[in-house]
Amino acid sequence: MVAHDEIGGLLPIKRTIRVLDVNNQSFREQEEPSNKRVRPLARVTSLANLISPVRNGAVRRFGQTIQSFTLRGDSRSPASAQKSSSRSTAPTPSKRRSSVLWSEMLDVSMKESLTTKEIKRQEAIYEMSRGEQDLIEDLKLARKAYHDPMLKLSIMSEEELTQIFGDLDAYIPLHEDLLARIAEATKPGGTVEQIGHVLVNWLPGLNAYKGYCSNQLAAKVLLDQKKQDPRVQDFLQRCLESPFSRKLDLWSFLDIPRSRLVKYPLLLKEILRHTPKDHPDAQLLEEAILIIQGVLSDINLKKGESECQYYIDKLEYLDEKQKDPRIEASKVLLCHGELKNKSGHKLHIFLFQDILVLTRPVTRNERHSYQVYRQPIPVQELVLEDLQDGDVRMGGSFRGAFGNSDKAKNIFRVRFQDPCPGQSHTLQANDVFHKQQWFNCIRAAIAPFRPAAGAPQPPAEGEDNTPAALRRRASVASGVTPVEVGGDAPERGSPGRAAEDTKGARAQQTRSGFRKARDAAPFGGKRRETLV
């Protein structure tokens, strides 16, 4: 009958039924919420709508919910469907950490018996203890909310998860041990009389993080690659929108141990600052600071060697002559990053402790590598030249060759001392800050191979003794060679040197007031630029 009516035409009674059905639809939904399964709304797209923001047990509830959640379909649990149909969804508030101060939990009579300095000391100790509790919670969360669900749902393989997460949960007992030691040192009133001996005995155990920190670079690269997978991206986005994440992405949780390590010296110094000099903890805290600084130094050294080797393994050589034993022997990567060459092409530059390597980033079969560009320059043969804004035009021509064309800014040049190889690279940074960073790093690397410029050397017979020439000689002695405007006679090939110098001097005199203000500060020790 219904099929016939739909084909042959709707009866009046049918239209009446439809009108009544539309008018009473919302009433029936409110009257029978337990009997009706409502199709979920399209806006229910994240775990934020599946998990209630409970203060405690968020990880446990997430584990229960994740079992009924799939990345391939749009199905949701009946409870979430009813919630979506009864009212519009609102952003779920993030879970926030407690920020209660130690003094706020203290008894009034006890608080009155302590000096202001002692209260601040106890606050600093409590801050360290509270930070350990937060760290333990985050380490457990990373395992239960990210690692285990992705393994169970086959979003990543076990091998990939091991490389990304490492032995993250293995460090939980280490920090629980510190909490237990602090608890033993805490008096019934809530104060900690002495903590120095606890820290001196516990801090050396942080050396266990050497392996984890050394693996962070490879872990970050793999995680970024896996984010290209839609399933991984969708899962991580759902977690990010959920209250347990506190708006932190997965890498923020994986990087928490490293960020905690660098905070220990600050926490110890804060405790020491509020500790009287005649207190038994004073000397022990100073010893603890030295211990943690040594631990961090060892971890940084190990991490630096691992990072250095990682990039060495990524290098590809087009010519066997490009291979230099100093590259393979490198243990320290001083700095690296992206710069543009004179033609505007992007290069990735690596400055190892003994050699500078210019490369081009390439990708083959989803494998990222760095193709060595031209001949690497050993540090002892490296010359650094500072170029002022406008000295070179992107595209290869010197200032003035193309009229009012765009001029390059934030540029410098690196080349061999010996002109025979004929290699010179004009490089451009994104801004003056990055140029300064590169300039300082390269200058520090070549400084040990340059003679001291403290005592001026007498000029040789017939040698140019003008102020510009003296500045150039002093700069070369320090490893930095400035290129003066109008002072490139060999490159220009002009016979009228005096006329060229006169024109250059006049051009400099007509500079704007901005150039004069910029010249007030030294750049790179010899060139004058504005520093930021």
C-alpha positions as CSV (number, residue, x, y, z in Angstrom):
1,M,0.0,0.0,0.0
2,V,2.8,2.4,0.9
3,A,4.7,1.5,-2.2
4,H,1.6,1.9,-4.3
5,D,0.8,5.2,-2.8
6,E,4.3,6.5,-3.4
7,I,4.1,5.5,-7.1
8,G,0.6,6.4,-7.8
9,G,0.3,9.6,-5.7
10,L,0.2,10.4,-2.0
11,L,-3.2,10.3,-0.2
12,P,-4.3,13.2,2.0
13,I,-4.0,10.9,5.0
14,K,-0.4,10.2,4.2
15,R,0.4,13.9,4.0
16,T,-1.3,14.4,7.4
17,I,0.8,11.6,8.9
18,R,4.0,13.2,7.5
19,V,3.1,16.6,8.9
20,L,2.4,15.1,12.3
21,D,5.6,13.1,12.1
22,V,7.7,16.2,11.5
23,N,6.0,18.2,14.2
24,N,6.4,15.5,16.8
25,Q,9.9,14.3,15.9
26,S,11.7,16.3,18.5
27,F,9.1,15.4,21.2
28,R,9.6,11.7,20.6
29,E,13.4,12.0,20.7
30,Q,13.1,13.6,24.2
31,E,10.4,11.1,25.3
32,E,12.2,7.9,24.3
33,P,15.9,8.5,24.4
34,S,16.7,4.9,25.5
35,N,14.7,3.2,22.7
36,K,15.7,5.1,19.7
37,R,19.0,5.0,17.9
38,V,19.6,8.3,16.2
39,R,22.0,8.7,13.3
40,P,25.0,10.7,14.6
41,L,25.4,14.2,13.4
42,A,28.2,15.0,11.0
43,R,29.8,17.4,13.5
44,V,30.7,14.5,15.9
45,T,34.1,13.9,14.4
46,S,36.5,13.8,17.3
47,L,37.3,12.0,20.5
48,A,36.4,15.3,22.3
49,N,32.7,14.3,21.8
50,L,33.3,10.7,23.0
51,I,35.1,11.4,26.3
52,S,33.8,13.3,29.2
53,P,36.3,15.6,30.9
54,V,36.8,13.8,34.1
55,R,39.5,15.1,36.4
56,N,40.9,11.7,37.3
57,G,40.9,8.5,35.2
58,A,41.0,10.2,31.8
59,V,43.5,7.6,30.6
60,R,41.4,4.7,31.8
61,R,38.2,6.1,30.1
62,F,40.2,6.8,26.9
63,G,41.3,3.1,26.9
64,Q,37.7,2.0,27.2
65,T,36.4,4.3,24.5
66,I,39.1,3.5,22.0
67,Q,37.9,-0.1,21.8
68,S,34.6,0.9,20.2
69,F,36.2,3.5,17.9
70,T,37.3,2.9,14.3
71,L,39.0,5.1,11.9
72,R,37.3,3.6,8.8
73,G,33.7,4.3,9.6
74,D,31.3,6.9,10.9
75,S,29.7,4.8,13.6
76,R,29.5,6.0,17.2
77,S,28.3,4.5,20.4
78,P,24.6,4.9,21.3
79,A,25.4,7.1,24.2
80,S,27.3,9.6,22.1
81,A,24.6,9.5,19.4
82,Q,21.9,10.4,22.0
83,K,24.1,13.2,23.3
84,S,24.6,14.5,19.8
85,S,20.9,14.4,18.9
86,S,19.7,16.0,22.1
87,R,21.8,19.2,22.0
88,S,24.5,20.8,19.8
89,T,28.0,19.8,20.6
90,A,30.3,22.3,22.3
91,P,34.1,22.2,22.5
92,T,35.2,20.0,25.4
93,P,37.3,21.9,27.9
94,S,40.9,20.7,28.2
95,K,42.1,19.0,31.3
96,R,44.1,21.4,33.4
97,R,46.8,20.7,35.9
98,S,46.4,21.7,39.5
99,S,48.3,24.9,40.3
100,V,47.9,24.9,44.1
101,L,50.8,26.4,45.9
102,W,52.5,24.6,48.8
103,S,51.7,27.5,51.2
104,E,48.0,27.2,50.3
105,M,47.9,23.7,51.6
106,L,49.8,24.6,54.8
107,D,48.1,24.8,58.2
108,V,47.7,28.4,59.4
109,S,49.6,27.9,62.6
110,M,52.5,26.1,60.8
111,K,52.6,28.9,58.2
112,E,53.0,31.5,60.9
113,S,55.9,29.7,62.4
114,L,58.0,29.8,59.2
115,T,60.0,32.7,57.8
116,T,59.2,34.1,54.4
117,K,62.5,32.7,53.1
118,E,61.8,29.2,54.4
119,I,58.3,29.3,52.8
120,K,59.9,30.2,49.4
121,R,62.4,27.3,49.9
122,Q,59.6,24.9,50.6
123,E,57.7,26.2,47.6
124,A,60.7,25.5,45.3
125,I,61.0,22.0,46.7
126,Y,57.3,21.4,46.2
127,E,57.5,22.7,42.6
128,M,60.2,20.1,41.9
129,S,58.1,17.3,43.5
130,R,54.9,18.4,41.6
131,G,56.8,18.5,38.4
132,E,57.9,14.9,38.9
133,Q,54.3,13.8,39.4
134,D,53.2,15.6,36.2
135,L,56.1,14.0,34.3
136,I,55.1,10.5,35.5
137,E,51.5,11.1,34.4
138,D,52.6,12.3,31.0
139,L,54.8,9.3,30.5
140,K,52.0,7.0,31.3
141,L,49.6,8.9,29.1
142,A,51.9,8.7,26.1
143,R,51.9,4.9,26.5
144,K,48.2,4.4,27.1
145,A,46.6,7.1,25.0
146,Y,49.0,7.0,22.0
147,H,51.3,4.0,21.8
148,D,49.0,1.2,22.8
149,P,45.9,2.3,20.7
150,M,48.0,2.8,17.6
151,L,49.5,-0.6,18.0
152,K,46.1,-2.3,18.7
153,L,44.5,-0.6,15.7
154,S,47.5,-1.4,13.5
155,I,47.9,2.3,12.7
156,M,51.7,1.9,13.0
157,S,53.8,-1.2,13.2
158,E,55.5,-2.3,16.4
159,E,58.9,-1.5,15.0
160,E,57.8,2.1,14.0
161,L,56.3,2.7,17.4
162,T,59.5,1.4,19.1
163,Q,61.6,3.8,17.1
164,I,59.3,6.8,17.9
165,F,58.6,6.1,21.6
166,G,61.8,4.4,22.5
167,D,61.9,3.2,26.2
168,L,59.8,6.1,27.3
169,D,57.8,4.2,30.0
170,A,61.0,2.6,31.3
171,Y,61.9,5.9,33.0
172,I,58.8,6.0,35.1
173,P,60.4,4.0,38.0
174,L,63.3,6.5,38.0
175,H,61.1,9.5,38.7
176,E,58.9,7.5,41.1
177,D,62.1,6.8,43.1
178,L,62.7,10.5,43.5
179,L,59.2,11.1,44.7
180,A,59.6,8.2,47.2
181,R,62.8,9.7,48.5
182,I,61.3,13.2,48.9
183,A,58.3,11.6,50.7
184,E,60.7,10.0,53.2
185,A,62.4,13.3,53.8
186,T,59.1,15.1,54.4
187,K,58.0,15.7,58.0
188,P,54.4,15.2,59.2
189,G,53.9,19.0,59.0
190,G,54.6,18.9,55.2
191,T,58.1,20.5,55.3
192,V,61.3,19.1,53.9
193,E,64.2,19.8,56.2
194,Q,67.0,18.5,54.0
195,I,66.9,17.5,50.3
196,G,70.5,18.0,49.2
197,H,71.6,14.4,49.9
198,V,68.5,13.1,48.1
199,L,69.4,15.0,44.9
200,V,73.1,14.2,45.1
201,N,72.4,10.5,45.2
202,W,69.6,10.5,42.6
203,L,70.7,12.9,39.8
204,P,73.4,10.6,38.3
205,G,70.6,8.2,37.4
206,L,69.5,10.7,34.7
207,N,72.3,9.4,32.5
208,A,69.8,6.8,31.5
209,Y,68.3,9.4,29.1
210,K,71.4,9.4,26.9
211,G,69.9,6.8,24.5
212,Y,66.5,8.3,24.4
213,C,67.7,11.8,23.7
214,S,70.1,10.5,21.1
215,N,67.2,8.9,19.2
216,Q,65.0,12.0,19.2
217,L,66.1,13.3,15.8
218,A,65.4,9.9,14.0
219,A,62.1,9.6,16.0
220,K,60.9,13.1,14.9
221,V,61.7,12.5,11.3
222,L,59.8,9.2,11.3
223,L,56.9,10.7,13.1
224,D,56.7,13.5,10.5
225,Q,56.8,11.0,7.7
226,K,54.0,8.9,9.3
227,K,51.8,11.9,9.6
228,Q,51.4,11.8,5.9
229,D,49.3,8.7,6.4
230,P,45.6,9.7,6.6
231,R,44.9,7.2,9.4
232,V,47.8,8.5,11.5
233,Q,46.9,12.1,10.9
234,D,43.2,11.4,11.8
235,F,44.1,9.6,15.0
236,L,46.5,12.3,16.2
237,Q,44.0,15.0,15.3
238,R,41.3,13.3,17.4
239,C,43.7,13.0,20.3
240,L,44.7,16.6,20.0
241,E,41.0,17.6,20.3
242,S,40.4,15.5,23.3
243,P,40.6,16.8,26.9
244,F,43.4,14.5,28.0
245,S,45.9,16.0,25.6
246,R,45.7,19.6,27.0
247,K,46.0,20.8,23.4
248,L,49.4,19.2,23.2
249,D,50.4,17.1,20.1
250,L,52.2,13.8,20.4
251,W,55.6,15.2,19.9
252,S,55.1,17.5,22.9
253,F,54.6,14.4,25.1
254,L,57.6,12.7,23.5
255,D,59.8,15.8,24.1
256,I,58.7,16.3,27.7
257,P,61.6,14.3,29.2
258,R,64.1,16.5,27.4
259,S,62.4,19.7,28.5
260,R,62.3,18.4,32.0
261,L,66.0,17.6,32.0
262,V,67.0,21.2,31.2
263,K,64.8,22.5,34.0
264,Y,66.6,20.7,36.7
265,P,69.5,23.2,37.0
266,L,66.9,26.0,37.3
267,L,64.9,24.2,39.9
268,L,68.0,23.4,42.0
269,K,69.3,27.0,41.7
270,E,65.9,28.3,42.9
271,I,66.0,26.0,46.0
272,L,69.6,27.1,46.6
273,R,68.6,30.8,46.3
274,H,66.2,30.4,49.2
275,T,68.5,28.2,51.3
276,P,70.6,30.0,54.0
277,K,74.3,29.7,53.6
278,D,74.7,28.0,56.9
279,H,72.1,25.4,56.1
280,P,73.3,21.8,55.6
281,D,71.8,21.8,52.2
282,A,73.7,24.7,50.9
283,Q,76.9,22.8,49.9
284,L,75.0,19.7,48.8
285,L,72.8,21.8,46.5
286,E,75.9,23.3,44.9
287,E,77.3,19.8,44.4
288,A,73.9,18.7,42.9
289,I,74.0,21.6,40.4
290,L,77.4,20.5,39.2
291,I,76.2,16.9,38.9
292,I,73.2,17.8,36.7
293,Q,75.3,20.1,34.6
294,G,77.7,17.3,34.0
295,V,74.9,14.9,33.1
296,L,73.4,17.4,30.7
297,S,76.8,18.0,29.1
298,D,77.2,14.2,28.6
299,I,73.7,13.9,27.1
300,N,74.2,16.8,24.8
301,L,77.5,15.4,23.6
302,K,76.0,12.0,22.9
303,K,73.0,13.6,21.2
304,G,75.2,15.8,19.1
305,E,77.3,12.8,17.9
306,S,74.1,10.9,17.0
307,E,72.7,13.9,15.1
308,C,76.0,14.4,13.3
309,Q,76.1,10.8,12.2
310,Y,72.5,10.9,11.2
311,Y,73.2,13.6,8.6
312,I,76.5,12.1,7.5
313,D,74.6,9.0,6.6
314,K,72.1,11.1,4.5
315,L,74.8,12.6,2.3
316,E,75.0,11.6,-1.4
317,Y,78.1,12.2,-3.5
318,L,77.9,12.8,-7.2
319,D,81.7,12.6,-7.6
320,E,84.2,10.6,-5.6
321,K,86.4,13.7,-5.3
322,Q,83.7,15.3,-3.1
323,K,84.3,12.7,-0.4
324,D,86.5,14.0,2.3
325,P,87.7,11.9,5.3
326,R,87.0,14.9,7.6
327,I,83.3,14.4,6.9
328,E,83.2,10.8,8.0
329,A,85.4,11.6,11.0
330,S,83.1,14.4,12.2
331,K,81.6,14.1,15.7
332,V,80.2,17.6,16.0
333,L,77.7,19.4,13.8
334,L,78.1,23.0,14.7
335,C,75.1,24.3,12.7
336,H,73.0,23.5,9.7
337,G,70.1,24.9,7.9
338,E,68.6,26.2,4.6
339,L,70.1,29.1,2.7
340,K,69.7,30.4,-0.9
341,N,72.6,30.6,-3.3
342,K,73.2,33.5,-5.8
343,S,70.9,31.9,-8.3
344,G,68.0,31.7,-5.8
345,H,68.2,27.9,-5.4
346,K,67.7,26.5,-1.9
347,L,70.7,24.7,-0.4
348,H,71.1,22.9,2.9
349,I,74.4,23.8,4.5
350,F,76.2,21.7,7.1
351,L,79.0,23.1,9.2
352,F,80.9,20.3,10.8
353,Q,83.8,21.0,13.2
354,D,86.4,20.6,10.4
355,I,84.5,21.1,7.1
356,L,81.7,23.1,5.4
357,V,79.4,21.0,3.2
358,L,76.8,22.5,0.8
359,T,74.0,20.2,-0.3
360,R,70.8,20.0,-2.2
361,P,67.8,18.3,-0.5
362,V,66.5,15.4,-2.7
363,T,63.9,12.7,-2.3
364,R,64.0,9.4,-3.9
365,N,61.6,6.6,-3.2
366,E,60.2,8.5,-0.2
367,R,63.8,8.6,1.2
368,H,65.1,12.1,2.0
369,S,68.8,12.7,1.5
370,Y,71.2,15.5,0.8
371,Q,73.1,15.6,-2.5
372,V,76.6,17.2,-2.0
373,Y,76.8,20.4,-4.1
374,R,80.3,21.4,-5.4
375,Q,83.4,20.7,-3.4
376,P,83.3,20.7,0.5
377,I,85.4,23.5,2.0
378,P,87.7,22.5,4.9
379,V,87.4,25.0,7.8
380,Q,91.2,25.8,7.8
381,E,90.8,26.8,4.1
382,L,87.5,28.7,4.6
383,V,87.2,32.4,4.1
384,L,84.1,34.3,5.2
385,E,83.1,37.5,3.5
386,D,80.4,39.9,4.7
387,L,78.3,41.5,1.9
388,Q,76.2,44.5,2.6
389,D,72.6,44.6,1.5
390,G,72.4,45.5,-2.2
391,D,76.0,44.5,-3.0
392,V,74.7,41.5,-5.0
393,R,71.5,41.0,-7.0
394,M,69.8,37.6,-6.8
395,G,70.6,36.1,-10.2
396,G,74.3,36.8,-10.1
397,S,75.0,40.4,-11.0
398,F,76.7,43.0,-8.8
399,R,75.0,46.1,-7.7
400,G,74.3,48.6,-10.4
401,A,74.5,46.1,-13.3
402,F,70.7,45.9,-13.7
403,G,69.5,49.4,-12.6
404,N,66.7,49.2,-10.2
405,S,66.3,45.5,-10.0
406,D,65.7,43.8,-6.7
407,K,68.8,43.6,-4.6
408,A,69.7,40.8,-2.2
409,K,69.6,41.3,1.5
410,N,71.2,39.3,4.4
411,I,73.9,37.9,2.2
412,F,77.5,36.7,2.8
413,R,80.0,34.7,0.9
414,V,82.2,31.6,1.6
415,R,85.1,30.5,-0.5
416,F,88.5,28.8,-0.5
417,Q,91.6,30.7,0.6
418,D,93.3,29.3,-2.4
419,P,91.7,30.8,-5.6
420,C,92.8,27.8,-7.6
421,P,89.7,25.7,-6.9
422,G,87.7,28.7,-8.1
423,Q,84.8,28.0,-5.8
424,S,82.9,30.9,-4.2
425,H,79.4,30.7,-2.8
426,T,77.2,33.7,-2.2
427,L,74.5,32.7,0.3
428,Q,71.4,34.5,1.5
429,A,69.7,34.0,4.9
430,N,66.0,34.6,5.5
431,D,66.6,37.6,7.7
432,V,69.3,39.5,9.5
433,F,69.0,37.4,12.6
434,H,69.7,34.2,10.8
435,K,72.5,35.8,8.9
436,Q,74.0,36.8,12.3
437,Q,73.7,33.3,13.6
438,W,75.5,31.8,10.6
439,F,78.1,34.5,10.7
440,N,78.9,33.9,14.3
441,C,79.0,30.1,13.9
442,I,81.3,30.1,10.9
443,R,83.5,32.8,12.4
444,A,83.9,30.7,15.6
445,A,84.7,27.6,13.6
446,I,87.5,29.3,11.6
447,A,88.9,31.3,14.4
448,P,91.4,28.6,15.7
449,F,93.0,28.5,12.2
450,R,93.6,32.2,11.9
451,P,96.5,34.2,13.4
452,A,95.6,36.6,16.2
453,A,94.8,40.1,15.0
454,G,95.8,41.8,18.2
455,A,99.2,43.3,17.0
456,P,99.1,45.1,13.7
457,Q,101.7,44.0,11.2
458,P,103.8,46.6,9.3
459,P,102.8,46.9,5.6
460,A,105.0,45.5,3.0
461,E,106.9,47.7,0.6
462,G,104.6,49.1,-2.0
463,E,101.5,47.8,-0.2
464,D,98.3,49.8,-0.2
465,N,98.0,51.5,3.2
466,T,94.6,53.2,2.8
467,P,92.1,52.9,5.7
468,A,90.0,50.6,3.5
469,A,92.9,48.3,2.9
470,L,93.8,48.2,6.6
471,R,90.3,47.2,7.4
472,R,90.4,44.5,4.9
473,R,93.7,43.1,6.2
474,A,92.4,43.1,9.8
475,S,89.3,41.3,8.7
476,V,91.2,38.7,6.8
477,A,93.3,38.1,9.9
478,S,90.2,37.4,11.9
479,G,88.7,35.1,9.2
480,V,86.1,37.6,8.0
481,T,86.7,39.3,4.6
482,P,84.4,42.3,3.9
483,V,83.6,43.3,0.4
484,E,83.7,47.1,0.2
485,V,81.3,48.9,-2.1
486,G,83.3,50.2,-5.1
487,G,86.4,48.2,-4.0
488,D,86.2,45.2,-6.4
489,A,88.6,46.4,-9.1
490,P,89.9,43.0,-10.0
491,E,86.3,41.7,-10.6
492,R,85.3,44.8,-12.6
493,G,88.5,45.1,-14.5
494,S,88.4,48.9,-14.5
495,P,91.7,50.7,-15.1
496,G,90.6,53.9,-13.4
497,R,91.0,52.8,-9.8
498,A,91.1,56.3,-8.4
499,A,88.0,57.4,-10.3
500,E,86.2,54.3,-9.1
501,D,87.2,54.9,-5.5
502,T,86.0,58.5,-5.7
503,K,82.6,57.5,-7.1
504,G,82.3,54.9,-4.4
505,A,83.1,57.5,-1.7
506,R,80.5,59.8,-3.1
507,A,77.9,57.1,-3.3
508,Q,78.5,56.2,0.4
509,Q,78.2,59.9,1.4
510,T,74.7,60.0,-0.1
511,R,73.4,57.1,1.9
512,S,70.2,57.6,3.8
513,G,70.1,58.3,7.5
514,F,69.1,54.6,8.0
515,R,72.4,53.4,6.6
516,K,74.3,55.8,9.0
517,A,72.4,54.5,11.9
518,R,73.1,50.9,10.9
519,D,76.8,51.7,10.5
520,A,76.9,52.6,14.2
521,A,77.0,49.0,15.4
522,P,79.8,46.5,14.3
523,F,78.7,43.4,12.5
524,G,81.0,40.4,12.6
525,G,83.7,42.4,14.3
526,K,84.7,44.2,11.1
527,R,81.6,45.0,9.0
528,R,79.1,47.4,10.3
529,E,75.5,46.2,10.4
530,T,72.5,46.4,12.6
531,L,72.4,43.5,15.0
532,V,69.2,41.9,16.3
